[in-house]
Amino acid sequence: MANMIYGNDISRSLRYMMEQDPAFRTVAYFSMEVGIKQSIPTYAGGLGVLAGDILKSAADLGVPMAGVTLLYRKGYFRQTFSDCRQKEEPVDWNPADELTLLPNEVTVIIEGREVKVRAWSLEIEGKDEFVVPVYFLDTDVETNAPQDRQLSWYLYGGDIRYRLCQEIVLGSGGLRMLRDLGYANIEKFHLNEGHAAFLLLELLREQGYESYERIREQGVFTTHTPVSAGHDYFSWDLINSTMNPSMARRLRRMMPTDSVSMTDIALRYSRYVNGVSKKHAEVSRGMYLRNDVDCITNGIHTDTWVSPEMADLFDRHITGWRNAPERLVYAMNIPPKDIWQAHQKAKRRLLDEVRGRTGRILDPDRLTIGFARRAAQYKRADLILKDVKRLVEIGSGKVQFVFSGKAHPQDEGGKAMVSRLLCEAQNMVGTDLPIVFLEDYGMELGALLVQGVDLWLNNPIRPMEASGTSGMKCAANGVPSFSVLDGWWIEGWVEGVTGWSIGALSDENGQDDPDSDADDLYNKLENVVIPAYYQNREQWMFMMRYAIALNGSYFNTHRVVREYCERAYGISFRGL
């Protein structure tokens, strides 16, 4: 029989027991990165921020969940620039300022050595005071070998061996830590991407290497990457030289393949598998040759990402929206001018930040277009510069752009794209078309951007945007999107109502024509978007209201968590 979550109707005594006793937790959520707030730099981008938002919504809804990730003592990296080139520096933070070090300690075997793993904890308190704990695994223990202490230093740092060692710590070490903490009754282990797939091997070891079917019943796998190159693969030579020999032999029996794919482990040994948008689920079915890949489209933790000004407005008009963001559909009753005024205050805060960081003074009355996300090449941050002459003719004196994003330290193409936006773009377009790049993109800067820009630009190569959540954050703040039809936007797009499309839906192979996309971008910017902003302000304000009511009310992690509970965890809701 399914577990029941009774929301606010749950008795205080039972809620206290669930909060305090790990035996009442039935779901463990594993993610290589988790973004909860700026001061805990254990995230690189959307994957980690989504994980943090899901854990926050689980706390708000009273879901008996615990989160597991790694502690990155030097973070992802702090972005600086020298001679227009991105430089990476360690993040300076002290875990003791944010987290609680626990006395528990477990070990894993790496290259024949015993590696001690300890845990730091953070308690996420929900709206009804229900707590979801998150455990950050740490190998920086004095008795560990120097190379092992560094395994919890960098997120997505080092070489392929470093990644394999980290994934052993996350999967095997994470499950062992949960057991040591008293989590004996976990029924579902949710893998947010394949990085933690070794926990399925660890579960098999716990159960005497016998019950493969039982392991499958416990596995839940969310895939986020719609291209094969984005998944982790390890050679058997590396597995055999790194992993505990007995577990490596068992893994070989589980995976009679030429190499070890973490995604393949998760797919084979998870009962429930989902993509993160309808399009992504469709692409994944083709990639994995599986017809059972379900779809749970991503969302955001609305209360985290809505501006103070907009939250104030919602508080006055929509009772209970913070813990029931689906009620944002009632934004249709908010006067459009009130939404505009709240947005203008958020916009001024963003422009103040731009001035403080760069010295650039942007015009609060000018159409401000934002683009900020991980600076991967497929996201095409610089597509707007494809025809500079045309862009200048269209936008001079009318438009200003604010960009931000970090390129992976080993992504030279991404770094070149960032450099172009930082140092070349403004010289290319001249002074009448401001283009600003803000360095060191993170959660706080991201919030200012999604709250303060007038329009959100997104133009990835189809179908490589599995979902995307930045546009969802904008929608909850009344900011329309101007986006390629990929990921979530296929579902959220109502032309001229919640925003505008760029280009058409591509075929199954994602054969995009960048010239065609750029041409459509320029055409709509010139003939539709700019006229709407300056000549039909009433229409623009109605679009802001529709973005909140249609997109903000649906694309939230409260809905996402409910769907996981009902489809994947075997938990049903009463009283919510």
C-alpha positions as CSV (number, residue, x, y, z in Angstrom):
1,M,0.0,0.0,0.0
2,A,1.3,3.4,-0.9
3,N,2.5,5.8,1.8
4,M,0.3,8.8,2.5
5,I,1.4,12.4,2.9
6,Y,-1.2,14.4,4.7
7,G,0.2,17.8,4.3
8,N,-1.0,20.3,7.0
9,D,-3.4,17.7,8.4
10,I,-0.6,15.5,9.7
11,S,-0.5,15.3,13.5
12,R,2.3,17.2,15.2
13,S,3.5,14.1,17.0
14,L,3.8,12.1,13.8
15,R,5.5,14.9,12.0
16,Y,8.0,15.2,14.8
17,M,8.8,11.5,14.6
18,M,9.2,11.8,10.8
19,E,11.5,14.8,11.2
20,Q,13.7,13.2,13.9
21,D,13.8,9.5,13.1
22,P,15.5,8.4,9.9
23,A,13.5,5.2,10.0
24,F,10.5,7.2,8.8
25,R,12.3,8.4,5.7
26,T,11.4,6.4,2.6
27,V,13.1,8.3,-0.3
28,A,16.8,9.2,-0.8
29,Y,17.6,11.7,-3.4
30,F,21.2,11.5,-4.8
31,S,22.7,14.3,-6.9
32,M,26.3,15.1,-7.9
33,E,25.5,18.7,-7.3
34,V,23.0,20.6,-5.2
35,G,22.3,24.3,-5.3
36,I,20.5,25.5,-2.2
37,K,22.0,29.0,-1.8
38,Q,24.9,31.1,-3.0
39,S,27.0,30.6,0.1
40,I,27.0,26.8,-0.3
41,P,28.9,26.6,-3.6
42,T,28.1,22.9,-4.3
43,Y,26.5,23.5,-7.7
44,A,27.6,24.3,-11.3
45,G,24.4,25.1,-13.0
46,G,20.8,24.0,-13.7
47,L,21.2,20.4,-12.6
48,G,22.3,21.4,-9.1
49,V,19.8,24.3,-8.8
50,L,17.0,21.9,-9.8
51,A,18.1,19.4,-7.1
52,G,18.0,22.2,-4.5
53,D,14.6,23.3,-5.6
54,I,13.2,19.8,-5.5
55,L,14.6,19.3,-1.9
56,K,13.0,22.6,-0.9
57,S,9.6,21.6,-2.3
58,A,9.9,18.2,-0.6
59,A,10.3,20.0,2.7
60,D,7.4,22.3,2.0
61,L,5.2,19.3,1.1
62,G,6.3,17.1,3.9
63,V,7.8,14.3,1.7
64,P,9.9,11.9,3.8
65,M,13.1,12.4,1.8
66,A,16.8,12.8,2.5
67,G,19.3,14.3,0.1
68,V,22.9,13.1,-0.6
69,T,25.6,15.0,-2.5
70,L,29.3,15.7,-2.2
71,L,31.0,18.6,-0.3
72,Y,33.1,20.7,-2.6
73,R,35.6,22.6,-0.5
74,K,36.8,24.6,-3.4
75,G,33.4,24.8,-5.1
76,Y,33.0,24.7,-8.9
77,F,35.1,27.8,-9.5
78,R,35.1,31.5,-9.1
79,Q,35.2,33.1,-12.5
80,T,37.5,36.0,-13.2
81,F,39.0,37.4,-16.4
82,S,42.5,38.3,-17.5
83,D,43.1,39.7,-21.0
84,C,39.5,38.8,-21.9
85,R,40.1,35.1,-21.1
86,Q,38.2,33.3,-18.4
87,K,40.3,32.3,-15.4
88,E,39.2,29.8,-12.7
89,E,39.9,30.3,-9.0
90,P,38.9,28.2,-6.0
91,V,35.8,29.4,-4.1
92,D,36.7,30.6,-0.6
93,W,34.1,29.2,1.8
94,N,34.1,27.5,5.2
95,P,31.6,24.5,5.4
96,A,31.4,25.0,9.2
97,D,29.8,28.4,8.6
98,E,26.9,26.8,6.8
99,L,26.7,23.1,7.7
100,T,26.9,20.8,10.7
101,L,29.7,18.2,10.9
102,L,28.3,14.8,12.0
103,P,30.3,12.3,14.0
104,N,29.5,9.4,11.6
105,E,32.2,8.0,9.4
106,V,32.2,5.2,6.8
107,T,34.8,3.8,4.4
108,V,35.1,3.0,0.7
109,I,37.9,1.2,-1.1
110,I,39.7,3.2,-3.8
111,E,42.9,1.8,-5.5
112,G,43.2,-0.7,-2.6
113,R,43.2,2.0,0.0
114,E,40.6,2.6,2.7
115,V,39.1,6.1,2.2
116,K,37.2,7.5,5.1
117,V,34.1,9.5,4.3
118,R,32.3,11.8,6.8
119,A,29.2,13.9,6.3
120,W,28.1,17.5,6.9
121,S,24.4,18.1,7.2
122,L,22.0,20.9,6.4
123,E,18.3,20.9,7.4
124,I,15.9,22.4,4.9
125,E,12.9,23.6,6.8
126,G,9.6,23.7,4.8
127,K,6.7,26.0,5.1
128,D,5.0,23.8,7.7
129,E,8.3,23.3,9.6
130,F,8.9,19.9,8.2
131,V,12.6,19.2,7.7
132,V,14.4,17.5,4.8
133,P,18.1,16.8,5.7
134,V,20.8,17.0,3.1
135,Y,24.1,15.2,3.6
136,F,27.3,16.5,2.0
137,L,30.0,13.8,1.8
138,D,33.6,14.8,2.6
139,T,36.8,12.8,2.2
140,D,39.1,15.6,3.5
141,V,40.0,13.7,6.6
142,E,43.4,13.9,8.1
143,T,44.0,10.1,8.1
144,N,43.3,9.8,4.3
145,A,46.0,9.9,1.7
146,P,46.6,13.3,0.2
147,Q,45.0,12.4,-3.2
148,D,42.0,11.0,-1.4
149,R,41.5,14.1,0.7
150,Q,41.1,16.1,-2.5
151,L,38.2,14.0,-3.8
152,S,35.8,16.3,-2.1
153,W,37.5,19.5,-3.3
154,Y,36.3,20.3,-6.8
155,L,33.0,19.9,-8.6
156,Y,33.6,18.5,-12.1
157,G,37.3,19.1,-11.7
158,G,40.3,16.8,-12.4
159,D,40.5,14.0,-14.9
160,I,38.4,10.9,-15.6
161,R,40.0,9.0,-12.7
162,Y,39.0,11.8,-10.3
163,R,35.4,11.7,-11.6
164,L,35.3,7.9,-11.1
165,C,36.6,8.2,-7.5
166,Q,34.1,10.9,-6.7
167,E,31.3,8.7,-8.1
168,I,32.4,5.8,-6.0
169,V,32.2,8.1,-2.9
170,L,28.8,9.5,-3.9
171,G,27.2,6.1,-4.7
172,S,28.8,3.6,-2.4
173,G,29.8,6.0,0.3
174,G,26.5,7.8,0.2
175,L,24.5,4.6,0.8
176,R,26.8,3.5,3.5
177,M,26.5,6.9,5.2
178,L,22.7,6.7,5.1
179,R,22.8,3.3,6.7
180,D,25.2,4.5,9.4
181,L,22.9,7.4,10.1
182,G,20.0,5.0,10.6
183,Y,18.2,5.1,7.3
184,A,17.1,1.5,7.2
185,N,13.7,1.8,5.5
186,I,14.5,3.7,2.3
187,E,12.2,2.3,-0.4
188,K,13.2,4.5,-3.4
189,F,16.6,5.7,-4.3
190,H,16.3,8.6,-6.8
191,L,19.3,9.2,-9.0
192,N,19.4,12.8,-10.4
193,E,21.5,11.9,-13.4
194,G,23.7,8.8,-13.5
195,H,26.6,10.0,-11.4
196,A,25.4,8.1,-8.3
197,A,24.6,4.8,-10.1
198,F,27.2,2.9,-8.0
199,L,24.7,3.0,-5.2
200,L,22.7,0.4,-7.1
201,L,25.8,-1.9,-7.0
202,E,26.1,-1.1,-3.3
203,L,22.5,-2.1,-2.8
204,L,23.2,-5.4,-4.5
205,R,26.2,-6.0,-2.3
206,E,24.0,-5.3,0.8
207,Q,21.5,-7.9,-0.4
208,G,24.0,-10.7,-1.1
209,Y,24.4,-10.1,-4.8
210,E,21.2,-12.0,-5.5
211,S,18.1,-9.9,-6.0
212,Y,18.5,-7.8,-9.2
213,E,14.7,-7.4,-9.4
214,R,14.6,-6.0,-5.9
215,I,17.2,-3.5,-6.8
216,R,15.2,-2.4,-9.9
217,E,12.2,-1.9,-7.7
218,Q,14.1,0.6,-5.6
219,G,15.7,2.6,-8.4
220,V,14.4,5.8,-9.8
221,F,16.4,7.5,-12.5
222,T,16.0,11.0,-14.0
223,T,18.1,11.6,-17.1
224,H,18.9,15.2,-18.1
225,T,21.3,14.8,-21.0
226,P,19.9,14.3,-24.5
227,V,23.3,13.6,-26.2
228,S,25.5,10.5,-25.7
229,A,28.6,12.5,-25.3
230,G,27.2,14.1,-22.1
231,H,27.2,10.8,-20.1
232,D,30.1,9.3,-18.0
233,Y,31.9,6.3,-19.4
234,F,34.8,4.4,-17.7
235,S,37.1,1.8,-19.2
236,W,37.3,-1.6,-17.5
237,D,41.1,-1.0,-17.0
238,L,40.3,2.1,-15.0
239,I,37.4,0.4,-13.1
240,N,39.7,-2.6,-12.2
241,S,42.5,-0.4,-11.0
242,T,40.3,1.9,-8.9
243,M,37.3,0.0,-7.5
244,N,37.2,-2.6,-4.8
245,P,38.1,-5.9,-6.7
246,S,35.1,-7.8,-5.5
247,M,32.7,-5.1,-6.5
248,A,34.5,-4.6,-9.9
249,R,33.9,-8.3,-10.6
250,R,30.3,-8.0,-9.7
251,L,29.9,-4.9,-11.8
252,R,31.4,-6.9,-14.8
253,R,28.6,-9.5,-14.4
254,M,26.0,-6.8,-14.2
255,M,27.4,-4.9,-17.2
256,P,28.8,-7.3,-19.9
257,T,29.8,-4.3,-22.0
258,D,33.0,-2.9,-23.5
259,S,33.0,0.0,-21.0
260,V,31.0,1.1,-18.0
261,S,28.3,3.7,-18.7
262,M,26.8,5.2,-15.5
263,T,23.7,6.0,-17.5
264,D,23.4,2.4,-18.6
265,I,23.7,1.1,-15.0
266,A,20.9,3.5,-13.9
267,L,18.7,2.5,-16.9
268,R,19.2,-1.2,-16.3
269,Y,18.6,-1.2,-12.6
270,S,15.8,1.4,-12.1
271,R,12.2,0.6,-12.4
272,Y,11.2,4.1,-13.1
273,V,13.0,6.3,-15.7
274,N,12.0,9.8,-16.8
275,G,13.1,12.7,-18.9
276,V,12.6,16.3,-17.9
277,S,10.4,17.6,-20.7
278,K,8.0,16.0,-23.2
279,K,10.5,16.5,-26.0
280,H,13.4,15.2,-23.9
281,A,11.5,12.1,-23.0
282,E,10.8,11.5,-26.7
283,V,14.5,12.0,-27.6
284,S,15.5,9.7,-24.7
285,R,13.3,6.9,-25.8
286,G,15.1,7.0,-29.2
287,M,18.5,7.2,-27.6
288,Y,18.0,4.4,-25.1
289,L,15.7,2.2,-27.3
290,R,13.2,2.1,-24.4
291,N,9.5,2.9,-24.7
292,D,9.0,3.3,-20.9
293,V,10.9,6.6,-20.4
294,D,8.3,8.8,-18.7
295,C,8.1,12.6,-18.7
296,I,8.1,14.8,-15.6
297,T,8.9,18.3,-16.9
298,N,11.1,20.3,-14.6
299,G,10.0,23.3,-12.5
300,I,11.4,25.8,-10.0
301,H,10.9,26.5,-6.3
302,T,8.8,29.6,-6.8
303,D,9.3,31.2,-3.5
304,T,13.1,31.1,-3.9
305,W,13.1,32.8,-7.3
306,V,10.3,35.3,-7.3
307,S,11.5,38.9,-6.6
308,P,10.6,40.5,-3.2
309,E,8.5,43.0,-5.1
310,M,6.5,40.4,-7.0
311,A,6.2,38.2,-3.9
312,D,4.7,41.2,-2.1
313,L,2.2,41.6,-4.9
314,F,1.2,37.9,-4.9
315,D,0.8,38.1,-1.1
316,R,-1.8,40.8,-1.5
317,H,-3.8,39.1,-4.3
318,I,-3.2,35.3,-4.1
319,T,-3.6,33.7,-0.7
320,G,-1.4,30.6,-0.1
321,W,0.6,30.9,-3.3
322,R,4.0,30.2,-1.6
323,N,3.1,26.6,-0.7
324,A,0.6,26.2,-3.5
325,P,2.2,27.9,-6.5
326,E,-0.5,26.5,-8.8
327,R,-2.6,29.3,-7.4
328,L,-0.6,31.7,-9.4
329,V,-3.2,31.1,-12.1
330,Y,-5.2,33.7,-10.2
331,A,-2.6,36.3,-11.3
332,M,-5.2,36.9,-14.0
333,N,-7.0,39.0,-11.4
334,I,-4.0,41.2,-10.7
335,P,-4.1,44.6,-12.4
336,P,-1.4,44.5,-15.2
337,K,-0.1,48.0,-14.1
338,D,0.6,46.6,-10.6
339,I,2.7,43.8,-12.2
340,W,4.5,46.3,-14.3
341,Q,5.3,48.5,-11.4
342,A,6.6,45.6,-9.3
343,H,8.8,44.5,-12.2
344,Q,10.2,48.0,-12.7
345,K,11.5,47.9,-9.1
346,A,13.2,44.6,-9.7
347,K,14.6,46.0,-13.0
348,R,16.1,49.0,-11.2
349,R,17.8,46.6,-8.7
350,L,19.4,44.7,-11.6
351,L,20.6,47.8,-13.3
352,D,22.1,49.1,-10.0
353,E,24.0,45.8,-9.8
354,V,25.2,46.2,-13.4
355,R,26.5,49.7,-12.6
356,G,28.1,48.5,-9.3
357,R,29.9,45.6,-11.1
358,T,30.9,47.3,-14.4
359,G,30.4,51.0,-14.1
360,R,28.0,50.8,-17.1
361,I,24.8,52.8,-16.8
362,L,21.9,51.2,-18.5
363,D,18.6,52.9,-19.3
364,P,15.7,51.7,-17.2
365,D,13.2,52.7,-19.9
366,R,15.0,50.6,-22.6
367,L,14.0,47.0,-23.5
368,T,16.4,44.9,-21.6
369,I,17.1,41.4,-22.9
370,G,18.8,38.8,-20.6
371,F,20.8,35.6,-21.4
372,A,22.4,33.8,-18.5
373,R,23.2,30.1,-18.2
374,R,26.1,27.7,-18.3
375,A,28.2,28.8,-21.2
376,A,28.2,25.6,-23.2
377,Q,28.6,25.9,-27.0
378,Y,25.3,24.3,-27.8
379,K,23.5,27.0,-26.0
380,R,24.7,29.5,-28.6
381,A,24.9,32.6,-26.3
382,D,26.4,34.5,-29.2
383,L,23.8,33.7,-31.9
384,I,22.5,37.3,-31.6
385,L,25.9,38.4,-33.1
386,K,25.6,36.3,-36.2
387,D,24.7,39.4,-38.3
388,V,26.1,42.3,-36.4
389,K,25.1,44.9,-39.1
390,R,21.5,43.8,-39.0
391,L,21.4,43.7,-35.2
392,V,22.7,47.3,-35.0
393,E,20.1,48.4,-37.5
394,I,17.3,46.8,-35.5
395,G,18.4,47.5,-31.9
396,S,20.4,50.7,-31.7
397,G,18.7,53.1,-29.3
398,K,16.0,50.5,-28.5
399,V,17.6,47.4,-26.9
400,Q,20.2,46.6,-24.3
401,F,21.6,43.1,-23.5
402,V,22.8,41.6,-20.2
403,F,24.8,38.3,-20.5
404,S,26.3,36.0,-17.9
405,G,27.6,32.5,-17.6
406,K,30.5,30.2,-16.8
407,A,32.3,28.0,-19.3
408,H,33.6,24.7,-18.0
409,P,37.4,25.0,-17.4
410,Q,38.1,22.4,-20.1
411,D,35.6,23.8,-22.7
412,E,37.8,26.0,-24.9
413,G,34.9,26.7,-27.3
414,G,32.7,27.9,-24.4
415,K,35.5,30.1,-23.1
416,A,36.0,31.6,-26.5
417,M,32.2,32.4,-26.7
418,V,32.4,34.0,-23.3
419,S,35.4,36.1,-24.3
420,R,33.5,37.3,-27.4
421,L,30.6,38.5,-25.3
422,L,32.8,40.1,-22.7
423,C,35.3,41.9,-24.8
424,E,34.4,41.9,-28.5
425,A,30.7,42.3,-28.7
426,Q,30.5,45.9,-27.5
427,N,33.1,47.0,-30.0
428,M,31.2,45.2,-32.8
429,V,27.9,46.9,-32.2
430,G,28.9,50.4,-31.0
431,T,27.8,52.5,-28.1
432,D,24.1,52.8,-29.0
433,L,23.5,49.1,-28.4
434,P,24.8,48.3,-24.9
435,I,26.0,44.7,-24.3
436,V,27.1,43.9,-20.8
437,F,28.6,40.7,-19.5
438,L,28.5,40.0,-15.8
439,E,31.2,37.7,-14.4
440,D,31.0,35.0,-11.9
441,Y,27.4,33.8,-12.5
442,G,25.8,32.2,-9.5
443,M,22.4,31.9,-7.7
444,E,22.2,35.5,-6.4
445,L,23.2,37.1,-9.7
446,G,20.9,34.6,-11.5
447,A,18.0,35.7,-9.3
448,L,18.6,39.4,-10.1
449,L,18.6,38.6,-13.8
450,V,15.5,36.5,-14.1
451,Q,13.7,39.1,-11.9
452,G,14.9,42.2,-13.6
453,V,15.2,41.8,-17.4
454,D,12.2,42.5,-19.6
455,L,12.7,39.5,-21.9
456,W,14.5,36.2,-21.6
457,L,16.5,35.0,-24.6
458,N,17.3,31.3,-25.2
459,N,18.5,29.8,-28.5
460,P,20.1,26.4,-28.0
461,I,20.7,23.8,-30.8
462,R,17.7,21.5,-30.9
463,P,17.1,19.0,-29.3
464,M,20.0,19.5,-26.8
465,E,18.1,21.6,-24.3
466,A,16.6,18.8,-22.2
467,S,14.4,21.2,-20.3
468,G,15.9,24.5,-19.1
469,T,14.6,26.2,-15.9
470,S,15.9,29.8,-16.3
471,G,12.9,30.7,-18.5
472,M,10.6,29.2,-15.8
473,K,12.1,31.5,-13.2
474,C,11.5,34.5,-15.5
475,A,7.9,33.5,-16.1
476,A,7.1,33.4,-12.4
477,N,8.4,37.0,-12.3
478,G,6.2,38.1,-15.2
479,V,9.1,38.0,-17.8
480,P,8.2,36.6,-21.2
481,S,10.6,34.3,-23.0
482,F,12.0,34.6,-26.6
483,S,13.2,31.1,-27.2
484,V,14.0,28.3,-29.6
485,L,11.3,25.6,-29.4
486,D,13.1,23.0,-27.4
487,G,12.9,21.6,-23.8
488,W,10.3,23.1,-21.6
489,W,9.4,26.0,-24.0
490,I,7.6,23.7,-26.3
491,E,5.1,23.1,-23.5
492,G,5.1,26.7,-22.1
493,W,5.0,28.6,-25.4
494,V,1.8,30.4,-26.5
495,E,2.9,32.7,-29.3
496,G,2.3,36.3,-28.4
497,V,0.9,35.3,-25.0
498,T,3.6,33.9,-22.8
499,G,6.4,35.0,-25.2
500,W,7.7,34.2,-28.7
501,S,9.3,31.3,-30.5
502,I,12.6,31.4,-32.5
503,G,12.5,29.2,-35.5
504,A,10.4,26.1,-36.0
505,L,10.3,22.7,-34.3
506,S,13.2,20.7,-35.7
507,D,13.1,17.1,-37.0
508,E,14.0,14.2,-34.8
509,N,17.7,14.5,-35.6
510,G,17.8,18.1,-34.4
511,Q,19.1,19.4,-37.7
512,D,19.1,23.1,-37.0
513,D,20.0,25.8,-39.4
514,P,21.7,28.6,-37.4
515,D,21.2,31.0,-40.3
516,S,17.5,30.4,-40.3
517,D,17.2,30.7,-36.5
518,A,19.2,33.9,-36.5
519,D,17.1,35.3,-39.3
520,D,13.8,34.5,-37.4
521,L,15.3,36.0,-34.2
522,Y,16.1,39.3,-36.0
523,N,12.8,39.4,-37.8
524,K,10.7,39.0,-34.7
525,L,12.8,41.3,-32.7
526,E,12.4,44.0,-35.3
527,N,8.8,43.5,-36.3
528,V,7.1,42.0,-33.2
529,V,9.0,42.3,-30.0
530,I,10.3,45.9,-30.1
531,P,7.0,47.3,-31.4
532,A,5.1,45.4,-28.6
533,Y,7.4,46.9,-25.9
534,Y,7.3,50.5,-27.1
535,Q,4.1,50.9,-29.0
536,N,1.7,48.5,-27.3
537,R,2.7,48.6,-23.6
538,E,-0.8,47.3,-22.6
539,Q,-0.2,44.1,-24.7
540,W,3.2,43.7,-23.1
541,M,1.8,44.0,-19.6
542,F,-1.0,41.4,-20.4
543,M,1.8,39.1,-21.6
544,M,3.6,39.5,-18.2
545,R,0.4,38.5,-16.5
546,Y,-0.1,35.5,-18.7
547,A,3.5,34.4,-18.2
548,I,2.8,34.2,-14.4
549,A,-0.7,32.7,-14.7
550,L,-0.1,30.1,-17.4
551,N,3.6,29.2,-16.9
552,G,4.4,30.2,-13.3
553,S,1.4,28.3,-12.0
554,Y,2.5,25.0,-13.7
555,F,6.3,25.0,-14.0
556,N,7.2,24.7,-10.3
557,T,8.8,22.0,-8.2
558,H,5.8,21.5,-6.0
559,R,4.1,20.0,-9.0
560,V,7.3,18.1,-9.9
561,V,7.6,16.6,-6.5
562,R,4.0,15.6,-6.4
563,E,4.4,13.8,-9.7
564,Y,7.5,12.0,-8.5
565,C,5.6,10.9,-5.4
566,E,2.7,9.6,-7.3
567,R,4.5,8.0,-10.3
568,A,7.9,7.0,-8.9
569,Y,7.9,6.9,-5.1
570,G,4.6,5.2,-4.3
571,I,3.4,8.1,-2.2
572,S,0.0,9.7,-2.5
573,F,-1.2,13.0,-1.1
574,R,-4.1,13.8,1.1
575,G,-5.0,17.2,2.5
576,L,-2.9,19.2,0.1
